[in-house]
Each structure stands twice: as C-alpha cells, then as structure tokens.
Amino acid sequence: MTRRVRLAVTLGDPRGIGPEIVAAALAEGIDADVTLVGAKEQIAGIPATHHIPTGPWRPHDGPARSTAVDAGLVTGRAVERAARLALDFEVDAIVTGPAEKHALHLAGFPFPGHTEWLAHLAGNVDVAMMLASDRLRVVLVTTHVPFRDVPLLLTADRIVRVGDVTRRGLQQWFGIVEPRLALCALNPHAGEQGLFGDEEQRVLEPAARRLGATGPIPADTVFVRALRGEFDVVLAPYHDVGMTAIKVASFGSAVNVTLGLPFVRTSPDHGTAMDIAGTGRADASSMRAALTLAIDLARRSRPA
C-alpha cells in the first residue's frame, strides 16, 4: 500500500488571509497527512495531522513596526521549520502561505522572497521560480529586483542556469521528456535588430542557442503562442512581464513552484491581501491548487 503524501503547510503572515485560506482549503479534504506550522493561536483551530507552533500571535495596538516584526518572526520561523522538516525527510513537500516581505526583513530574514530563501536553506542550490496552471507555465529569470537592475542581472549564464533548472524540473516533476522552452525578449519587438536595445543580440540569442530554446520572442506574442500549446514553458526576463502573463491567463488557479530544490515546494499565486483578511472575501482556490499540485509532484518525485 502506498504511503500517503506528507505535507508541511505554513499559514503565512498572521495578519493576512493565509490562515483562512489554508483552513478553507483543508476543510474540503485532501489526500495527505498535513503538518500545520504557524502562529500558535491560528493553527490550533485548523484540523490537521500535526501542529507545530512557531510563536504566539496576539494583535496589539502598539507601533505598526512592532506588529510587523512580530508577524515576521512567526512567519519566518514557520518557513524555516517547514524547510527543515523537508530536508530531514519528515515531510515530502511544503506549501507556504503568503508572506509580507517587509515584515520578514524587519524580523531579520533578509531574502527577496521564498524562492531565494529556500535555496539558501537547502544549501544554496540553483533554483527557478515557476508559476504554473493548466494553461501556461512561466519561469522568472530574475525575480524580486528593481527593474533598473534587470539588464545588469540578465546575463547569458544566468539564463542558461535557470533554463537548465527548468528543463530538469519539467522532466523530473512534470513528466515532460523533451521540454519545449521559449525565451521571452526584454525589449519591444525583441530589440528590432538593435533599434530598441541590443540585449537580445548580445545576451538572449546566445543564451537561447546554448539552451536549445526558441527565441528571444517578443513579449506580446510569446505568451499567446505558449497558450496555444507551442511551448511547455516561457522563460521571462523579469518579474512583471512573466507574472502579468500568468495572472491574466490563470489568476486564482495558478501555483508558484520552486524548481531545483531537493523537495517539492508550492504556494498560491497571490499575496497576503491584508485589506480583506477576516472579511470572508478571501478566495481559497489558489491555495487548493497549491495543495493539490504539491501532492501530485511529491508522488511523481518519489523513487521508483
């Protein structure tokens, strides 16, 4: 009899919608043993196989900075504990609730996002941030950086490294034997032969050749072609061009997947939504999708 998949699920920032969407998604039932990790007061009310508190959470009327620090500490400790469970083979996959990066930074967790943070915790492995739905897959070559820094960071070596991680992830976790990679251009019209920028000629074209990828293809057509089934994944040069495409195509059903880790990690495709937390308006669809995909990927990645 096959052992049930074991998930560690973090609730995310205790001020946001993470706790309620986790509760709503789990209430529908999933085929996995679940370890909840997060604020003591919040995990206690959600049925699960195991509960691991990472500190108390009692909203207070003190300075906003103090509240953010407290929230960041609870959130950050939960992520580190979940990662440790995965690295110690106590769980098969982790699913992380949405976190506020500012609060994490204030609490002493100095990473741009979960992707870079988990790569560090796993031993500074090469990773790639992928957003996936049943319609489109997008991988970000650069993640949470100012747009002005993108041209400096977008080297051929970086593109090839991210592309290699992506290819292996699609083969090992998604069962795609020969993944079809497309590289999205940086500049309008893919630079128009240098008229609107030369990054395509200097950087992206050599990287695409090394990867065996198609491109660079202008952003205003590459995602359309991928949606029509021409490519298995699009490598996007910077955060917003890739995130905009996947969210327009599949908001609410897309899942964030960290490729390259020694364990499966997924998360919803949205943020903390603190403005609607506790109002009953939060949609748990993406969290349900993240849980379902984590279970599927964990099963596929098990040794034969």
Secondary structure, DSSP 8 states (H G I E B T S, - for coil): ----EEEEEE---TTSSHHHHHHHHHHT--SEEEEEEE-HHHHTTS--SEEEE-S-----SS-HHHHHHHHHHHHHHHHHHHHHHHHTTS-SEEEE----HHHHHHTT---SSHHHHHHHHTTS---EEEEE-SS-EEEESS-SS-GGGHHHH--HHHHHHHHHHHHHHHHHTT--SS--EEEE-SSGGGGTTBTTBSHIIIIIHHHHHHHT-EEEE-HHHHHHHHHTTS-SEEEESSHHHHHHHHHHHHTTT-EEEEETSSSEEEEESS---TTTTTTT----HHHHHHHHHHHHHHHHHS--
